């Protein structure tokens, strides 16, 4: 109970001090539902209850999605180990870049930019929205689409194991790239909200 309260407190504290980086907790690499139960529970969900995500859960989610499980390899594969995919996290208070090597959320912008995600009935109720971005200097957009599928499935399986909901979304507004301050060689491939089920 104390651990859960502390996680909520730390996330609330971190997001209150929005204009700075957030050090994530070390990901928990054990537990969860058995594999076949998790796959059986995997589904797309679009209806969420507005609720903040504990920092430990967010740390675990991002590591499962595209963290490092070896010194130079990630939890999601990429062709020829190009590692062209990076994650950005958007919540109601700001945008952050997930530095998987350092296990840190790097501050990008303060404010509520979720309108750029479109479909507010989904994105505004999710605890977080994960934005998958490809570096086209490292790999083609076609390759990045395949890589984003692996990341998306990791998120789906994590959500199913943790009793959360998620849905992969290929539609978003053009201004999203500007909101997260992408460079010319960066392209958004998918957006994936994750939240608590109604």
Secondary structure, 3 states (H helix, E strand, C coil): CHHHHHHHHHHHHHHHCCCCCEECCCCCCCCCCCHHHHHHHCCCCCCEECCCCCHHHHHHHHHHHHCEEECCEECCCCHHHCCCEEEEEEECCEEEEEECCCCEEEEEEECCCHHHHCCHHHHCCCCEEEEEEEECCCCCHHHHHHHHHHHHHHHHHHHHHHCEEEEEECCCCCCHHHHCCCCCCEEEEEEEEEEEEC
